[in-house]
Amino acid sequence: MLRKIALILVLMMAAGVYSSAQSQATRHDLNDWAAAMADNYTVYPDQQYGFASNVPLKLDVWQAQTKEPAPTLIYYHGGGWWFGDRMGAVPLLIPWLARGWNVVNVEYRMLGTAPAPAAVEDARCALRWVYRNAKQFHLDTDHIVVTGHSAGGHLALMAGMLQASDGLDNDCPADPEVGEKPLKVAAIVDWYGPADLPDLLSGPNRKTYAVAWFGSELDRDAQAKRVSPVDYVRPGLPPIFIVHGNQDPVVPYSESVRLHQELDQAHVPNELYTIQGGKHGQFGAANDMAAYRAMWKFLEANVPGLPKANTP
């Protein structure tokens, strides 16, 4: 029943988002896609990927019904590390579902349960869960993309950039099923995520949500540096696509500019896609679709073997 409800919600939201702006012919195409999606996806809700701070950590799997493993998206929701949930992020999964990807939609510990770096540890544990359960859910571990919006963008960066030696995998060490195979992703898509955490703790870019995430920890600055993507830039990272509005009042645009510059210096394939005049998300349909088109182009150019599709 939960699987059916989840599919119905997605189809209703898809119709609501697009129908008012589309021609009759396009709406007909959307109905065809919705019917096909209902037949070709199975949703496995509430899969437990870990247990920490006395709470179970859960995710949902949207499995494409294919004979071969399908490209897999891991999504981390936003909310400043202190609010939001994975169900609220379901509309943001639609572009990936429309292309036939598997989607793993992750919840993680937020400030009310545990301060930094708990959410980062959970992001890595969810990635390990995907490796561990790849065969069961037909998850293609050679074509994993991690993404998220705002705080979720930060977690996607950390999940894809960290190495086991960085010490944030201790809650989910390698196991016999996965072995010592390094956790790698094919690409990272960061939607206006914080990239330089110490910058948000003091000075002109100070943000209360960042200060709250670290709380009263005595080593606050060191902990902030420990979960700052800019401090993990190095050659050999997966390709990174960044979307950010240059008038963002919540996460400074300068965070993404610096990350882009650091990635360029390390010769990591990357692109900073700027929404001129864009605030913190809610860029409008035209800007959103243009950003997605640029993202697909970037992924297809930088991820070998990624299936190409004609879906807008």
N, C-alpha and C positions, 0 to 999 in steps of 0.2 A: 504494500500500500504506500509506504514512504517513497519508493522508487517512482510509482505512478504520480504521486503528488508533486514530486520534484520536477518531473518532466512536464507536467501540466503547467506549473508555475513558469518554467522557462519559456514554453511556447506562448503563454499569455503575455509575458513581458516582451518577447520578441515581436509579437504582433502589435503591442502597444507602442513600442519604440518606433517602429518603422511605418505602420499603416497610414498614419496621418500625413506622411510626407512623400508617399510613393504613388505611382500611377496604378491603375487597375491591373495592368499586365504584370507589374512588379509585385503587387500584392498576391496575385495568383502564383507567381514563382515562390513567394515566401510561404504560402500555404503548402505548396508541394514540398518545400524543404522541411517545414514543420512536421508534415506527415512522415517523411522519410526519417527524420531524426527520432521520432517516437518509435519507429521500427528498428532503428539501428544503434540505439544506446540503451545500456542498462546502468542504473545508478545503484551504487553500494554505499549507503550512508553510514556514518558513525563507526568507521573503522578505527580501532585504537592503535595508534602508532607509538605510544609511550605512556609513562606514568611518572609524574614529577610534582613536587610541592603538594602531595596528597590529592592530586586531581588527574583523571584520565585525559590523555591528549588524543584528539580525534580529528579525522579527515573524512571527506567523501570522495569516492571514485566515480567518475563518469566514464564508463568503459565503452569505447566504440566496438561494435560487434563485427570485428574483422578476423580473418583467419590468421593473419600475420600480426606481429606486434606493431602498434601504431605510435607515431610521434606523441610525446607526452608532455603536457604542461603541468607544472606545479605552481599553484597560485596561493599567495599570502595576502590576506585582506589588510586594509589600512585601518587607521584610527588612533594614530599617535602612540601606539603600544599600550593604550589604556582603555579603548572602547572599540565596538564593532564586533562582527562575527562573520563566519563563513557564509551563512545564508544570505546576508545582506550583499554579498559580493557576486551572487549568482548571475545577475545581468551582465557582469563584466566577463563572464566565461563564454558568452554567446559567439563572439568572433572565432574562437578556437573550436568550439563545437561545430560551427558551420563548415569548418574545413576538415572535419572528421578526426580531430585529435582526441586522445584520451585527456582527461582533465582530473587532476588531484587537487582538491580544494581544502586548504589546511587552516585549522585553528591552532592557537598557541597560547602560552601563558602571558597574560597581560599584567599591568602594574598592580591591579588589585589582588593578584595571586602571587606574583614574584617580580622583583625589579630586574633591571638589566644585570647580566646578559641572558636571562632566561629565554626570552623570545628568540634570540639568535641560536641558542642551543636547540630549541625545538625545531627551528627551521632546518637545521642540519639533520636532526633525527627524522623528520618527515622525508628528507631526501634519501636517507638510508633505508627507510621503510619501503620507498619506491623500488630501490635496488633489490631488497629482500623479497618483495612480492611481485616482481616484474613478470615472472612466468604466469602466475595465477591470473593477473589482470591484463595480460598482453601489453605490457608497458615497455616501450623501446628505449632501453637505457643508453643507446647511442644517439638518441635524438630527444633529450630532455631539455626543455626550456623552463627556466624559473622566472616568475614575474610577480608583480604586485604594484599597488598604487600607494603612494605616500609612505607610511611606515612599512607597508608591505613591499614597496620598492626597495627600501633599505634591507629588509630581510632577504629578498631575492638576491641582492648584491652579495650579502654576507654568505648566504647558502652556497652561491656559485663560486665565490672567490677564496673561501677558507680552505685550508689543508688540515689534515688530522693533527699535524705537528703544532698547529696554532692553539690547541688545548681547549677548544670549544665543542669537541665531540665526546666528552667524557660521559655524558648521560646516555649515549647510544654507541658504544664501541663496536668494532667489527665483530661479527659472529661467524660461526662455521658455514652458514648458508651463503654469506656474502664473501667471507674470507677477508683478506687484506686489500682487496681491490679498492683503489682510491675512488672517492665519490667525485664524479665529474659531471658537468652539464655541458650541453652543446652550445648554449647561448643564454644570456641574461637580458631581460627587458625590464628596464627601470622606469616607472612612471613617477616622476617628481619625488623620489625618495631622498631622505637626508643622507649625505655622504661624508660629512666632516662633523662628527658629534661634539668634539670640544668647542667648535665654533658656535654651537647652539647653547652652550652653558653660561656664557658671559659675553659682555661686549654688545655691540649694536645688533647682532643677530641672535641674542638670547631669546629662547623660547621656553615658556613655562612647561610645555608637555615634555620637553627633553630634560629639563631640570627635575621634574617629577619622576621620570623613568629611572633616574639614578638615585633619587632620594637623598638620604643623609649619609651615604657611603663615604668613609674617610678617604678612600682612594678614588674619588669620583672622576677626576681628570684622567687618571690612568685607565679606569674602566671605560670611559668614553673613547679614549684612543683605541682601546682593545676591540671595540665594535664599530670602528670607523672604516668604511670601505676604502677611503683614499689611502689608508695606511697598509692596505693589502695589494696595492697595484704592483704588478711585476710582469715581466715578459711571460708569455705562454698562457695567459688567462683566456677564457672563452670570449668570443665576441660579445660586445655590450652595446645595446641600443637604449638611449636615454631620451625621454620625452619630458619637457618642462616648460611651463609658461614663464615668460620673463618678467611678469608682474605678480608672481606668487607671494602672498603675504604670510603664508604658513611655513613653507620650506623655501628658504632663499634660493633664487635662481643661481646665485653664485656657487652654491654647493655642487650643482651639476656641471657648471663651467669648470670648476677646479678638477672634478673627477675626469671630465673629458680631456683636460690638458695633461693630467697625470697619465692617463691611458695613452695619449698620443706619444708622450715621451718614452713610454715603455713599449711602444710599437704594438699595442693591443688593438685589433680591429674594433672600431667603435664609431658611433655617430650620436651627436647631440642634436635632437630634433626640437627646435624652439617654436613654441606657440606665441607669436607676437601678440602682446597685450593679454596673454593668458594668465588667469589667476590659479587657484589651487584646484585643478580639475574643472569639470563642468565647462569644457571648452566650446561646446556646441557641436551639433552633428557634423557640420562640414569639416571643422578642424579635427574632430575625432577620426572621421573616415580618412582624411588625408594622412593623419599620423599612422593609422593602421596600414595604409597602403605603403608608406615609407618603411614601416616595420617589416612587412612581408618581403619587400624588396631587399632589405638589409639581411634578413634571415636566409633567404634563398641564395644570396650572393656569398654568405659567409659560413653556412652550415652545410658541408658536403652531404649529399644523399637525401636532403630534405625534400619531400614530395612537393611539387609545385601544383597550384590549383588556380582556377579562374574565379574563385569566389571573391567578391569585392572586400 
